[in-house]
Structures are given as structure tokens and as C-alpha cells.
Amino acid sequence: MAKPAKTLRAVEMTTPKKRPERPVIVDKNNAPAEKKRAKPAIARLTIGDKINLELPIYEAIEGAPCIDVTSLYKDSGYFTYDPGFLSTASCDSEITYIDGDKGILRYRGYDIDELANKSDFLEVSYLLMYGELPNKKQKTWFDNKMIRHTMVHEQLNFLFRGFPRRAHPMAIMVGAVASLSAFYHDSLDMSDPDQRELAAFRMIAKMPTIAAMCYKYSIGQPFIYPDNDLGFAENFLYMMFATPCESYEMNPVLADAMDKIFILHADHEQNASTSTVRLAGSSGANPFACIGAGIASLWGPAHGGANEAVINMLKKIGDVKNIPEYIAKAKNKDDPFRLMGFGHRIYKNYDPRATVLRKSCHDVLNELGQQDESLLKIAMELEKIALEDKYFIDRKLYPNVDFYSGIIYRAMGIPTNLFTVLFAVARTAGWVAQWKEMVEDPAMKIGRPRQLFVGSKPRKYEAVAKRK
Ligand code: CMC
């Protein structure tokens, strides 16, 4: 995207340390170059008789161009009004692109189905962070880095013990991740590129360990240390389901499905949790605190909590014969019920992630001999009926990624309340990449939206005795 040249504020850097020899392709960590923008087209805005403004239009590489309104208030006295950011771009980004009408999702230019079917999660994390797929040497370097950081500080075990066993794992996850800033003081300074990178490695590598600890704690089993001979998804399954008293046999079909789920959830443009991470980071907060904020935002049922809500909904429907009743409820404006796992702010076509997971779901259930799983039957029939229903067709409501992920998790034996935790494990790769991109952008500013004030006019304070 192109913006006219403007005075850019360089990110304050500490004196760069001697950086270790390593195969990084895109290194924006040193003195940031000024953004190169083509000469912009102009949008003319007239307000009343007196205000005539010329606003630059930036072309995107793909997707809608943006009108730059940053000078609007200064030049006209007006703010723009866009609750929910329906028409507002909050940043430049080179990481992820979605075309919701065509059902396209790409990380750094690569189609999501190609990555899900050919790549692995750590390679995708490298791609998100550095902008290119790693060559063999770079991949080995990155995988080894990640392996070195899978363990958590031993003291963190005691933090878990402060939580009730019945606590929701997301409640523990928010606390445990934010608490990493209390343990890793050598990666808190966001102005130091080495510390930023170290924090990124720690975040991605430790999330599966923390997620599995949340599960083990809830069922009263001992924590299982990571096994660094295992791949990322394998290690997660191992820490979840192994016990100290017997050997654990890895099922490659399940590990493959898990890795695919992680890839599919790794990033998704400027969604609520990613925007939360960016907003928190824009104040200079440390990366662990920012990711903790992102996890809190992800928890809601309209975002990462939807996979849990899908299973609860399918259980409530209970039988294929009850589907019409629930479809009618979803269409009734007086009923708060919505079809969970359906609809998306961006996708107005089949969510490409759901296409990959639909197949994975069948693979996993076949492998586990659960082809007749009643919830899958209800889900398939619900999808079929909804996709033929005028209400859903008119509003372009299609199944999203969460419609199938929950069914896979359930078949694997992952409890429902852990689903969003797994979403957080995967999305950490995207959060970290987006946070790094923002911090390394020389034009970074603290995020601070305006408001349309609709409260009380000025009034005088009255002593409590005189109030009616
Ligand atoms: N069931 C029934 N009606 C729906 C649904 C649904 N799941 N989703 C949207 N609609 C209707 C909505 O009532 C509205 O109808 P009308 O135009 O008559 O008022 C119309 O479709 C547009 O909906 P909206 O609420 O304006 O759309 P939005 O972009 O604000 O909301 C959404 C997007 C994902 C929050 C919403 O579709 C939803 O609540 N879906 C269920 C929850 C869910 O599955 N969330 C996971 C999203 S994927 C994971 C992620 O990327 O975070």
C-alpha cells in the first residue's frame, strides 16, 4: 500500500548487540527505512459550503484501497464514526490477506489450503514472523530454537496451584501467559530486536506446554515435561495425554490433524484478539502482557469461544430431527439463539479453513472408528439444511472454521472447555508476528480511538443530602 512521504518517528533502539549468526531473511530490526509509497490518488471530501478536503488514497497490493483520514479532524473538526471497525483499516500489514467474498485466506501470499496440506506449524510460524518460507538450514535453525524454549520456568507450576481445579482453562491461560513477564526479564524490552525475537520464540514454544498444564491441572494429573524429540503438534498431544506411569503411543493421523488445526488458526488479519494485542503493544507494554490481553479477547463466544459454543449447541440440538426447530430459532430476531460456527464478519463465502477441516474431521473420525458419531451427523445435516435455507443464503452465512474444529477435538478426547485454549496456542504465532510487525513499523503510534460523546451536559455537583 502506498502513503505519501511524511516525517517518520524512528522506534527508539538500544545500542544493537552483536547479533548471533543466523539465517534470517527479512530483518527489519535495524534502523527502519521510510515507507515507500507511490504517489497517491486523491479523494475529495466536501462538508457543507466551507470545507473542501483532499484526502490521499492508498492502493493495497490486494483488497480495497484506503482513504487516509488522519488529517480530517485537524483540517475539518470532524471525526469519522465506525463502531466495530466495519470500514476502518487500523494499520498496514504484510502478513495475512483475506478475500471474504471469494473465500480466500493467504499467509504472506501462500494459500491456506496449500500451507495446511504441505507445510507444518513451525514452518508457518517462521513464514509469519520473517515473511518467507525457510530454506532447509533456516528451518533446522528455527525448529531448534523452538525446541530450546518448550519448557516453562519451574516456578510457574506453583502459580497453577493457586487456581481452583475447576477454573476455566482460559482463565488460567490468561493469568499464566501474562505472568511470563514476571519470569523472563531478559525479553521484556520491546525496543531491543534481540529481546523481541527471544520473546517471540518463548511465546510460540511455551504455549503448548502451558495449554497442556491447564488440562493436567484440571484433572489432577502430574504435569508432563515436553519431549524435544517430538514435533510441535506431537509434543502437545504427548503433554496432554501421556502419564508418567505408561508409555504413550503417538497416533500420526491425530498429530497431523492437530498440526493442520494449528496452521489454520495461526493468523487471521486484524481480528478482535490481534487488534487487542496490537493496541496493548502500541503503548509499549511487554509482549507477554500483550499476548495475555489477546487471549482474554479471544475467549468471547463471538470469537475464539465459538468452537466450544458449537459443541454445546450440537449437544443441545441432540438429534437430527430437532434441527428444523433450531434453524427456526436462529432465524427468529426475538430469540437470542444463533447458529454457532456459522457466519463471519469477513467471509461471505465458505470459510476456506472450514473446507480443510471438514476433510480432516472425516479422517480423524474414520481413524478412531467414530464415523457414526452423533454430533458429526447433526453437524452435517445442520450444515446441509442451513446452506439451502433462504435466510442463510441471503445473508451469506456459511460454516466457519469453528464448525468442524470442535468435533475433531472432541474425537481426540480434548474437553470442550479446552478448545479455545488450543485456538490461543495456534494464534500466538500470528499475534507475535503482528506485534513484531507493529513494533518494527517506524510509524507506530499509540492506539487511541475517538468517541461520539452522547452523555450528560455539564452539571453541578450536589451534596448527597440535597439529592432527590
Ligand atoms: N445465526 C443466525 N443468524 C446470523 C448468524 C448466525 N450464526 N450470524 C449472523 N446472522 C445474521 C444476523 O442476525 C444479521 O441478520 P440481519 O441482517 O437480519 O440483522 C446478519 O446475519 C448479519 O450478521 P451480523 O451480526 O451483522 O454480522 P457480524 O459480522 O457482526 O457478526 C459473527 C459475525 C461471526 C459475530 C456472527 O456471524 C456470529 O455471531 N456467528 C456465530 C459465532 C461464531 O461462529 N463465531 C466464530 C467466528 S470464526 C472464528 C474467528 O475467526 O474468530
Residues whose N, C-alpha, C, O or C-beta is under 5 A from the ligand:
A	BS01	CMC	P301 A302 H303 G304 A306 A330 R338 L339 M340 G341 F342 G343 H344 R345 R395 N400
